[in-house]
Amino acid sequence: MADNASPIVLVDGSSYLYRAFHALPPLSNSKGEPTGAVRGVISMLKRLLKDYPQSPVVVVFDAKGKTFRDELFAEYKAQRPPMPDELREQVEPIHKLVEALGLPLICVPGVEADDVIGTLARQASEQGRAVVISTGDKDMAQLVDANTTLVNTMTGTAMDETGVKEKFGIPPSLVIDLLALMGDKVDNIPGVAGVGEKTALALLQGLGGLEEIYAGLDKVAELSFRGAKTMGPKLEAARDQAFLSYQLATIKTDVELSETPETLSNKAPDKEALLEWYTRLEFKAWLDELLSDEDQPAAEQLEQEYETITDQAELERWIARLKQAEVFAFDTETTSLKYMDAELVGLSFAVEVGKAAYVPLAHDYPGAPEQLERDSVLEQLRPLLEDSALAKVGQNLKYDASVLANHGVTLRGIRYDTMLESYVLDSVATRHDMDSLALKYLGLKTTSFEEIAGKGAKQLTFNQIPLEQAAHYAAEDADITLRLHQALWPKLEQEAGQVSVFEDIEMPLVPVLSQIERQGALISRELLQQHSSDLAKRLQVLEEKAHELAGQPFNLGSPKQLGEILFEKLELPVIRKTPKGAPSTAEEVLAELALDYPLPKLLLEYRSLSKLKSTYTDKLPEMINDKTGRVHTSYHQAVAATGRLSSSDPNLQNIPIRTVEGRRVRQAFIAPQGYRIVAADYSQIELRIMAHLSADEGLLKAFKDGLDVHRATAAEVFETPLEAVSSEQRRKAKAINFGLIYGMSAFGLARQLHLGRNEAQEYIERYFERYPGVQDYMDRTRELAHDKGYVETLFGRRLYLPEINARNKMRVQAAERMAINAPMQGSAADIIKKAMLSVHAWLQDERQDARIIMQVHDELVLEVAEQEVEAISARVCELMAGAAQLAVPLLVEAGAGANWDEAH
C-alpha cells in the first residue's frame, strides 16, 4: 500500500517521450539502436524518485488505437505526423525500464494518458491527498487545484493555482474554456475562427466561461479588446464548434480504472532486468551506479581466495599448481600501456574460478614491503611461460607477450584470449575490453584502474600503488579472465566455423603481430621535419587565399566562423544542418559545395594538409622510440567489425597514397642500410572475392583471362569494344565496380561521378544485365541476412546485423549494404591474416634475412636484405596468392625500393 502522507506523482509518459526525443541529440548505442528518448525519460523518472523518495511514481502512456475523441471529431489530431521510427523503436525499452525500476505503468485503451492522469488526480485530491503531475503539457493546467500541482522535470518549474493564474491570466477552472475558444493546432481542436489567445482571455476575463459568454453574446461588443464589435456574430456562427472544442479539450476525470491512488505503489527494482537493459543500451554510468549498489553481487562480493605471493615457498607452491592446471589465466601489471616502454611490476594467475594470486615484483613506493626479486621469479616461471604445451588464457595477451619479451621471456602456449573469444563470437555485441565483457557476460563490475590509481595528471603508475590494493586488482584481473573464458568458450564452440576462425586465424596471429609491432618501422626524422616545414608554408598560402575569397580574415578551423562566411556572407546553399540546426560544414558538405564554389574546394585542401601535418609529419618524429630508433604501432584485432586489422599510435591505415603529400610521408618510411623495402599487395581482392561468391560467368571469365576488370566492365556497361574503352569510361566502370560491392545506390554513384541520377541508374541496370550473377548474389545475401541476422565470410567469420530487421527503413538499408559488403571485406581480411601467418612462418623456418614490418589494408610491407629481394619477393607473392583457393586467381604484385613509396 502507498504512504498516503506522501504526494502521488503522476507522470505524463507520452508527453515526456516526445519532449525527450526532440530535446536531446540523436544518441545511439554501438549497434546503432536509438537511445536518446530512453535516456531522457528515464533520467526524468530517476529525478522524480530522488525528489519524492516516499511517493508512488505512476507512469501513464497513451495506449495504441483510437479514443473517444476520434469518435467525437474525426479530424482530432489528424494533422499530427506519425511517430518517427527512431522514437517508435524506443517505446518498448522505455516501458521495460519503467517496469524494471518498479514503477506502476498504466496504458488504458480508448482514452488518452491525460484522462487516466486526470481521473487519478481527481480521486486523490478529493481524498485530500497531495498530487504532483509531471508533464510539459499546458492542457494539464485544467487539473490544478488546492491539492494538485504541475511539475515540469525538464525545466525544473512547478505550477500551483497561483502559478496558473500568473501564466495564463485565468484560474485553472477556465483553462478548458480558453482552449475551446482559441483551439489547439497540435491536437487539431478547431476553436473559434479569428479568436487567438488575447481575444480568448479578454472574453473570459470580461464575461466568464464558455456558457456565460454564449449566454451574453450581446455584451461582447461592449468589451474593450480589438475587434469586439464584430466578434458576437463570429461566436454565434461557431457555437457548435466551440462546444465541440470544449468537449475535446476536457480531460476526463471519471475513467473506469482497476487501480486507485491507494493501490498504486512502487515495487523493488528488478536489478537483473535493469542490468540487461542498461547493458544493451550502453548506459555505462547507470550500470556503474547499479553495480556499485551494496545489494548487487559486484566483483568484490564474489566468492574469492586471492593471495599475494611474497616468499619463495608460496611461489613454488603456485608454480606446482600452474603446472598441473589444464589451463591457467595469466596477466601482467606494468608501468605503461605502451608495450615498448612498459616494465613489469607484477604477475597474476588464476587456476580455478575465485582462486587467484599476485606476485609483486617492482612496487617501489616509500614503505613498500619486501618482494621477490624480479629476474629470479622470471627465471623460475620461464619454463611454464615458454612451454607451448601449457595452455594459457588472457585478455589481450599480445600486450603481455610484448612486455615479457622486453624481459627476455618468449610467451608460448597462448591458447585462448577472452578479447578475441568475444570478438569472434560477435564483433558488434559490445566493446571487447575486460570491463565491458565482465558487465555483459558475467554481470559484474570490475575494479577500474582509476579506482586504485586516481585520474589525470596525478594518476599513479602501478608500481606506486599500495600492495594491498594492487594485489586485489591484479588477482581480480586473472580471476575475471578465467570466468570470462568459461562463459565465452562454450558459446564459441557451438559453431565450427567460428572455432576455426578463432583457432586457425586469430590466435596464431597474436604472437606474429607482437613480433611485427616490436620490430617496428624505420623512419627518417629529417625527411618528415622538412615535409612539415613545407606543409606549414603551403597552409599559410592557402589561408591567405581563403581570406581573399571570403573578403575578410577568419579562423579556418572554426565551424562557427566558417558557417557565417559560407552561408551568411557568401550565401552558399545549405546542404545539411547539424543536430542543433546550424548549417553543417562537415567534409562531405564541403565536397559537394566544392563542385561549384572555389572557397569550399580550397578549404578541403587546407583541411587535408593540416590533418596530414598534425597526424603524421609533426607527430611521427615524436613517436620514434629512443631505444630502437623506430616507430612501433599497435595493431588491433578486435575493433573493426568485419575482421580487418586497425592500427594506432601511429595509425598506418590512413596515410594517403593518391596525393603527392601523402606519398612524401610514405617516403619517410625507409629501409636500413643493406636492406630494401618490399611491398606486396593483393590486386582487386574484394572484386575477386565477389566473382567467387557470385559465380557470375562474366566476372569469372574476365579474371581468369587476366583482363583489366575495370576495362572489361566498361566495355560491357558502355557497349564498347574492349580496345576502344576510354580512360574516362574505365574510371566510371571502376567507380561502379567498387561502388556496388559497398552497396552504393544510384544517388551515391551519381554524386561520385557527377552524373544525373537517371544516368547513374542506367549504368547500374546495365551492369546487372551484363553480370546477373552479382544481382543474384546481392538478393540472396539480403534475404539470408534478414532470415539469420548475420552474414559470414568464406572462412566462417560472422558479422551480426542487429539493424537488419529494424523498423527504420534507413537503418535496414544500411544493414543490407553491410550484409553485401561484409563477406567480401571480411574474407579479404581473413585472407591477408592467413597470408601473414604463412609468410611469417616461412621467414622464421627458413631463417630468411627478412621480416614483416607493417600490414596496411591488403598489403604486407617487409624489410629484405638487398641480395635476397628478388627471391623473397617471389616467394612472398606465392604464399600470399596461396592463402585461399578461389574460383579466380589471387593476384599479388610486389615492388621494392629504398622507401615505402618507391616499393609501392
N, C-alpha and C positions, 0 to 999 in steps of 0.2 A: 504493500500500500504506500501511497505517496505521503510525504510530510506536508500536511495541509497548511502549516505555518509558512511554508516557502511558496513563492510565486510559481505558477505553472508557466513554463516557457513554450510557446507555440511557434514553430519555425516554418516560415513560408518557403519550403524547399524549392518549389518551382520558380519563384522569383529569384532566389539566390543562384539557382542553376544557370539561368541566363545571365545574370549580372556577373557572376564569377567568370563565365565563358568569355564575355565581352571585355571585362576589366583586365584580365591577365593576358600576357603574350601567349602565343600558341605553343605551350610546353608539350613535350612528349618524352617517353622513355626510350631506351636504346633500340627497342623493336619498332619504334615509330608510332606506338599507340598514344593518342592524345591524353594528356593528364591535367591540363590547366584548370578545367572546371572542377575536377575531382579535388585538386589541391585547394582551390578557393573555397568550395563548400565545406570540406572537412576542416579547414583552418577556422572557418566561422563557427562551426559546431564546437571545436576544441576551445575556442574563445568563450563561447557561452557556458560550457561546462566549467570553465575556470571562474567565470563571473558569477555563476549561480550554482555553486557546488552541491547544494542541498535540494535543488529543484529537479522535477522531471523535465526533460527536454524532448518535446514531441515534434517529430519532423513530418510535415504533411506535403505530399506531392499530388499533382493532378494525375488522375487515372487516365488510361487510354480511352478513346471513344468520345462520343458527343455528350453534351449535358443538356439539362432542361432549357438553358438559354438558347441553344440552337433550335429548339422547337418553337420558342417564342419569336425568334428572329433569325431567319435562315442565313442572313449575311453577318451574323455575330462572329467577330474575329476572322471574317473571310479574307481580310487584307493581310493577315499575318503570314509571312513566308513559312514554309515547312521547317521543322527543326533541322539545323545543319548536321550533316553526317558526323562531323568531328564531335559535336555535342551529344548526338544520339548514342554514340559509342561509349560515352562516359556515364550514361544514366545508370546502367547496371552496376558498375563499380561503386558509384555513389550510394546506391541502395544497399549494396552488400556491406559497404563500410559503415553506413549508419547502423545497420543491424549488428555488425561486429562490435561497434562501440557500445552496444547495449541500449540504444535509444529506441523508443517506440516509433515505428514508421507506419503512416496511415495513407492509403490511397482508396478513395471511395468512388466507384463508377457512378456516372450520371450527374455529379456535381463537381465543382472546382475545389481546389485546395483552400481557396478563400472561404468557401461555405463551411468546410469542416472546421477551419480555424475559428470562424465566426460562431459556430454552434458551441464549441468547447469553451471559447472565451466568454460567451453569454452565460453558460451554465456555471462556470467558475465564479464569474463576477456576481451572479445572483446569490451565490453562497457566501459572498463577502470575501472571496479569495483574490489575492493579487494575481494579475495576468500580465505577462510580458509577451508581446507579439513581435517576433524578429522578422522584419521584412523591409524591402525597399519600395514597396508598392503604396502609392499615395491613397489608393482607394480604401485601404485598410483603416484610414483615419476615421471612417464612419463607426468603427468598433470601439474607439477610445471612450472610456467613461471614468468614473471615480476610481475604479479598481484596475482599469486596463491601460497599459502604456505601450506605445510602439517604440521598438529599438532597431536601429539600423547598424548592424555589427560592422559593415564595410566602411561606414563613415564615422562610427563611434558616437552617433547622435541619438537622443531619446525625445519622445514627444508625448506629453500628457494632455489633459483637456485644455490647459492654458496654452500649451505649445501648438495645438491645432488651431486655436483662435488666432494666435500670433502669425502662424504660417499662412492660413487660408483666409483669415478675416471673418470667419464664421465658426460657430460651435460644431462639435462632431455631429450633432443631430441634423445639421443641414448639408453635410458633405454629399449625401446621395442626391439631394436636390441640385447642388452645384454641378455634379456630374451629369445629371439628367438634362440640365439646360445647355451646358457647353459641349456635351458629348465627349467621346474619348476615341481619338483616331487609332490608338493602338489596338483597342478591342472592337473597333468599328461600331461603337454606340453612337447613333446618329445625332442626338441632341436637337437643338432648335437652330435652324439656319440663321446666320447673322448674329448669333449670341456667342461672344467669347467670354473669357474669364472676367474681365472688368464689368461687362454688362450683366453677367450672371450674378456677380457679387452685389452690384447695385440693386438688382431686383430682390435678392434675398435679404439684403440689409434694409431695404425700404419697405418690403411688403410681407416678408416671411417665407415659408416653404412653398413648394410647388402648388399645393392645394390652395393656400392663401393667395398666391399670385393669380391663379386662374379664377378664383372667386372674386378677385378685384381687378380685372383687366382694365376697367375704366380708369383706375388710379395710376396705371403705368405711365401715362403721358405726363403726369404731374411730377414724376421723378426727375432728378437733375442730370442724369447721365446723357451723353451724346446719343442722339437717335431715339430718345424716349418717346417722342411724339408719334413716331411711326411703328413703335415696337408692339403695341397692343394687337393690331391685325396680324402681324407675323406670328405672335404667340398663339393666337386663335387658330391660324392655319396649321400650326404644328402641334395642336393639343394632343392628338393621339400619339404622335411621335415622341412628345415629351414624356408622357406617362409610360410608354413602352420603354423609353430610355431609363426611366426611374426603376422599372422592374429589372431591366438588365443590369443596372449598376448596383442594385441592392444585394448585399451579401446575406445569404440565408443564415438564420441562426436557429433553425429547427430541423436540421438534417438528422435522420434516424441513424444513430451510431451504436455499435456494440460496446464502444469504450465510453467512459465518463472521466471527468477530471480526477475523481477519486481512485479509479482503477489504473490510471496511467502512471508508470514509474520506470526509472532506469534500471536495467539489469547490469550484472557484472560484465565487463567487456570480454568478448571471445578472443583471447590473445592469439590462439592458433590461426583464426581467420584473419585477424589484423596482420599477423606476421606474413601470411600468404599474400595478402593484397598489397601491403607496403613493399614487399619484395618484388612482386610483379610490376608494380607501378614505379619502383625505384625511388621511394620516398625515404632516402637514407637517414635524414635527421629524425624522422618519426620511428624508423626502425631502431636507431640507436637508443632513442628515448624508451621505446618498448622493451628492448632487450636489457636496458640498464635497470629496469624495474626490479626491485628485490624479490618479487614473486616469480620472476621469469628465470628459467634454467639457463643462465648465462654461463660462459665457459668457466668462470671462477667457481661455479657451484657444481661442476661436473665431478663425478667420482674420479679422483686422480691421486696418483702417487708420483710426485715429482722429486727427483733427487738432485743434489748438487755434488759433483764429484771433485773432491779436493785432496784426496790422498791416493797413493799407488794401489792399495788393496781394493778400494772401490772401483778404480779404473779397470783393474784386472778382472774383477767380478763382472763388470759390464761388457768387457771385451769377450768374455766367455759366453755371455747371453747373446751378444750380437752374432757370434759365430754359429750359434745353434738356431738362430731365427730363420724362418722361411723367407721373410723379407723384413727389412727394418727401415724405418723412416729416419731421415738424416737432414740436418740443416746447419748452416754456418751463420755465425754472427760476426760482423766485421766493422771496420771503421768508416766505410764508404759504400755508396751504391754503385760507384764507378769501379768495375771489376779490375781494371788495370792498377788502380790506386789502393784498392781495399786490402787491409791487413787483417788477418784472422784474430778475433778476440776470444772466440769460444765455439764449441761444437755441441749440438744436441742430438739425442737419439730417442726413438720410441720403438719398442718391440711388440707391445700389445696396447690396446686402447686403454688410456688412462695411466699408463706407466711409461714415464719418460725421464731422461736425465740430461743435465747440462754440465759440460766440462769447461769451466772458465780457464782461460789461458793468458789473457793480457789485459785484465782490468787494472788500470793504473791510477785511479783517483786517490787522493790523500786518505790514508787509513784503510785502503783495500786489503782484504785478507790474503794470506799466502795462497798461491795457486801452483799447480803443477807446471813444470817447465814446458813451453810450447813445442820446441823441437823434439823433446823426448816423447811427448804424447803423440805427436805426428808419426814418429818412427814406430811406435807401438801399434798405432792404428793403420799404418801404411799397408800391412798385409791384408787387412779387411777392405780398406778403401780401394786398393788396387786389384782386388780379386774379382774377376769378371763373373765368377760363379756365385758370388754372394749378392743376392738381389737387393737393390736399394730403391726407395721411393722418396721423392722430394717434391717441393713446389718451386718450379723454375730452377732445375738442377744445373742448367747451363751456367748460371751465375756461380753456383757453388763449385762446379768443376773448374771454372776460371780462377776463383780465389785459391783453391787448393793448388792449382798449377803455379800460382805465384810463390808457393812454399815448397815447390818441387814434388808434389804428390799428383799422380795421374789418376783421376777418379774413374773406375771401371765398374761394371755391373749396374749401370744406370738402366734399370728395368722399367720403372714407372715414374711418371711425372704428373701430379694431380692437375697442374695448369693445363697440360696437353690432354689429359683424360677428359677434362671438362670441355676443352676446345673442340676435340674431335667428336665428342658426344653431341654437342650442339653449340656451334660457334657464336650464335646470336642470342643465346638464352640469358647470358649475364656477362659481366666482365669476369676475367679469369684470375684475378688476384686472390690471395688466400682469404681476406676479409669478406669479399663478395661471395666466394664459394661456400665459406662456412655459414653465412647467412642463408644462402639459397638451399644448400643440400643438407645442412645439419641443424639449421635454425639456431645457430649460436653466434653471439657477438664475441669476437676475439679481442684480446687486449691490443689496442693500437700502439704503434711506436710512439706517437705523440703523448700518450698517457704516461709513459715512463721516461721519455726524453725531453718533453716540452716542445715548444714550437718556435719557428722563426730563427732570428739571429742567435738566440740564446740556447737553441736546441743542443743537447749533449750528443756526443758520439757514443757508440755502445760501450767503449772501454771506460767511459766516465760514469756510467750508470751503476748505482749501488748493486752489489751482487745479488742481494735478496730479490730485488725487483727484476733484475736482468735474468736471473736463473729461471724464475717462473715464466717470464715472457718467452724465453728461448725453448724451454721444455714444452710449453704450450704449443709453440710452432710445430715441433716434431709430432706431438700428440694429435693436433688437428690435422696435420698432413696424413697421418696414418688413418684417421677416421674418415677423411675425405676419400682416400684410396678405397677403403672398404665400402663406401657409399657409391662411388662412381664406377669402379671396375665392373661390378655385376651388371650395371646398366649398359656399359660399353660392350660387354661380352655377348649381349643378346643379338648383335648384328655382326656377322662375319666380315662384311666389307669395312665396317668402322674399325674393327680389331686389326684388320690388315693395314689400314691407313696408319693406325697408331704404331703397330709393331714394325712395319716394313718401311715406313717413311718418316714419321715424326720423331720417334725415339732414337733411331740410328743417327738422325741429323743433329741431335743435341751436342755430342762431342765434336762433330765436324764443324758446326757453327762456332763452338767455343774456340777451336783452333784457328779458324779464319779470323775471328774477332781479335784474338791475341796476336796473330801475325800482323794485322794492321796494314795500312797502305801508306807508302812514302809520298809525301807531297813537298812541293817547292814553296817555301815561305816567301822567297824573293819574288817569284812569278805572281803569287797571289797579292802581295803588297803592291806591286806595280799595277796589276789589274784594278785593285781597289782605288788607287790614285787616279787612274784613267776614268773609272766609273764616276768618281766624285766630280771630275771636270765635266763629263758628259751630262750628269744630273744637273749641274749648275746651269749649263746651256739650255737644257730642257725647261728648267724652272723659269728662266728669263723669257723663253718663248711663250710659255704658258701665261705669264703675267701680261705679255704683249697681246696675246689673243683674247685674254679676259678684259683688257683695258685697265687693269689695276693689279697691284700685288695681292696675293692671298696665300694661305697655307695649303699647299698641295696635299698634305696629309690629313687635313681636317674635313671630314664628310659634311659638316655643317656649312663651312665656308664654301666648299666645292658645290654643294647643293644650291646655295644662294647665287653663285656665279652662273652655273649651268641653267637653272630652272627659273630664276627670278630675273637676273640681269640679261642673259642671252636668250631666255625664253625657249629653251630646247624642250622637246616633248617629254612628258613624264612617262616613262616606260613601266615603272613599278614603284610601289610605295613600301616603306618599312612598316613593321607591325604598329608603330606609333603614328603612322600616317604621313611621315615625311617622304619626299621623293628619294628613291634609292639611288645610291652612287656605287652600287656593287659592280664587280668586274664584268659580269655578263651584260649589265645595263650599259656600261661604258662601251663594251664591244659592239652592241647594237647601234648605239649613237655614233660610234666611230666610223660607221659605213658612210655617214652623210656629213659629219661635222669634224673639223680639224682638232679642236681642243680635247674632246674625249679620246681621240686617237693618240694624241701626244701624251695624255695622262696615263694611258695604258702602258706606253713605252716607259714612262717615268716610274710607274709602279713596278714594272717588271725588273728594271735595272736596279731600283732601290732595294727590292727584295733579294736580288742576286748578291748585291753588295753586303747587306746586313746578314744574310743567312750563310753565305759562303766566303766571299773574298775577305771580309773583315773577321769572320768567326773561325774559319778553318785554321789559320795560323795559331790562334789561341788554343786550339784543341790538340796541338802536337804534343805528344807525351814526352816528358823530359827524359825518361829512361830509354825509350825506344826510338825517339825521333820520328814517330809515325802517328797517324790518326787511327783511332780504334772505334769503329761504330758498334752499335748494339743491334743485333738482328732479333726481330720479334716474330715468334711462330704463332702467337695466339692473339693477334689483333685483327688482321683483315679477315672478313667473314668467309671469303672464298678459298682460303688456304695460302694465299700469296704471303711471302715474307715482307715485312716492312722493316725500316731501319731508322735509328735516331742517334743523334749526337756523334757524328752528323747524319742527316738523312741523305742517303746516297741515291734514293729513288727519284728525286725531283730536280736533279741538275739538268738544265735544258740541254738538248742536243741539236735543236734546229736553228739556234741563234749563234752568231759569232761570239757573243759574250759568254754564252753557256759553254761553248766549246773551249774557250780560253780557261774556264775553271777546270775542265777535264784535262787540259794540257798541263795543269799543275800536279796531276797525279802521275808521278814519274817512276821509272824503273831504276833500281840501284845499279851501281857500276857492275858491268859484266852480265847484266840481265836485260830482258826486253819485256814489255807489257804485251800479253796476248789476250785479246777479247774474242770470245766465241759466242755467237748469238744465233738463236733459232730464227729462221726466216718464216714470217707469217704463220706462227704456230697455231694461233687461235682459228684462223681460216682453215688450216689443215685439219684441225680437230672438228670444225663444222662440217667439212667434207666427209670425214669419217662418221660422225654421228648422224648426219642427214642421209648418207649413202646416195647423194644426188649424183646422177651419172655425169652431168656436165662438169660439175666441180671436180669429181674424181678424175675425169679424163684430163682436165686442164693441169692438175698437179702431177698426174702420172706421166704426162707428155712433157713435163718440165716447162710449161708455158708460163709467161708472166701473167699471173692470175688476174691482176687488175686490167691488163690489156685485153685478156680473154673476156672478162666481164664487160668491158667497154664495147667490144665487138658484138656481143650478144645484145646488150641493152640498147646500143645506138644503131644496131643493124648495119654494121660497117665491117668490111673485110679486116682481118687481124692486122695486116701490114699497113692499112690506111688509118688506123686509130691515131688520133692526135694526142698530144700531151695533155691538152685540156680535157678531152674525153676520158683519158686514163685517170686524171686527177678526180673527176666526178665519179668514175667507177670505183676508185679506191674509197672515196667517202661513202658510197653505197655499201660496198663490201664490209667495211668496218662498222658503219652505222647500223646496219641490220643486225649484226651479232651483238650489238649493245641495245637492241630493241628501239632504235631511233624511228620516230614517226615521220610522216611526210612533212609535217610542220618543222621538225628538227632538221631534216635534210634540206628543206627549202632555205632555212636560215643559214645553214653552214655553207651552202653553195650559192647563196644569194639568188635564188630562183623564186618563181611563183609557186604557190603550194600545189596547184594543179599539175604543173610540170613535174614537180618532185614526185607527186603521187603516180604520175605516168611512168616515171623511171622505176619506181618500186614495183608497180604492177608488171612491167615488162621483165624486171629481174626475176620475179616469181614465176612468170610464164616460162622463162628460159631455165630456171632452176627450181622446178616444182618440188623436188625433194627437200629443199630448205624450208619451203612453206609448210610441207607436211610435218617436218621435224618441229617447227615452231608451234604448230597447232597441237601436236601430240604432247609436247613438253608443257604447254599451258594446261592442257587437260589433266596431265599427270600431277602437276603441281597443285591444282585445285583439289584433286582427289586425295593425294597423300600428304600435302602440306610441306613437301620438301622435294628437292631435286638432287641428283648425285653426279659425281664426276666419273670418269672411266674407271677409276680405282676404288670407288665405293665411298668417297668422302661425301658427306651430306651437308646440304645447306637448307636449313629450315626457313620457311617463308611465312612468318606469323601474320602478315597482312594479306595473304593471297585470297582469303575469303572474307575480307573486311567489308563493311557496308559502304565505306567511302570509295567511290569509283577510282579516284586518282591514286589512292594507296594501292588498290588492286592492280591497276595498270603498272605502277612502279614495281610491284612484286612480280608481275608477269615478265617485265623486262629483265628483272634479276634472274628469274627462273630460266629464261632463254640463254642469258649470258653466263650464268654461274657454272654450268657444266663445261663450257669452253675455258673460261678463265681459271676455274678450279683445276681442270685437267692439265692445263698448261703449268699451273703452279706445282702440281704433283710431279709432272714430268721433269721440270727443272730441278726439283728436290731430289728425284731419283738420279738425275744426271750428276748432281753434286756428290751424292754418295758414291757413284761409280768412279767418277774422276778422282775423288779424294782417295778412295781405296786403292786405285791403280798407282797413283803417285806415291802412296805410302809403301805399298807392297813391292813396287819395282825400284823404290828408293830414287825416284827421279829428282833431278835438281830443279824443281818447280813447285809452286804452291798456289792455291786459290787465295786471292786477297779480297775479292768482292763478288757479290751476286746482286745484279741490278735487273729487275724485270725478267726478261728472257735471256739474259746474258751472264756468262761467267767470265770473270777477269782474273788472270793469273800473272805471276812473275815467273819467267822461264829463263834459264841460263841461255846465253846468246847462241852457243853452239848446238843447243837442243831444240831451238824454236820450231824448226820445220817438222821434226819427228813428233814432238809433243803436241803441236797444234793438230796434226793429222789424227793422232790417237784420241785427243780430247773431242774432236768433231765426231769421230767414230763412236765413242762412248755416249756422247750426248744424243746422237741420232738413234742409238740403240736403246734409249731409256724407255721407249714404248713402241709397240707394234701396231701401227695404224694402217688403214686401208690405203693411205697415200704415204710417200716417203717423208720422213722428218728431215728437213734440210738445215744444216748448220754451217754458218760461214764464220771463218776466223781471220783475224788480222793481227799484225804485230807492229810495235813501234816503240819509240823511246818514252812515249807517254800514252795515256789512255785515249786521248783524242786521235792520235796517229794510228792506234791499233784498231779503232772502230771502223 
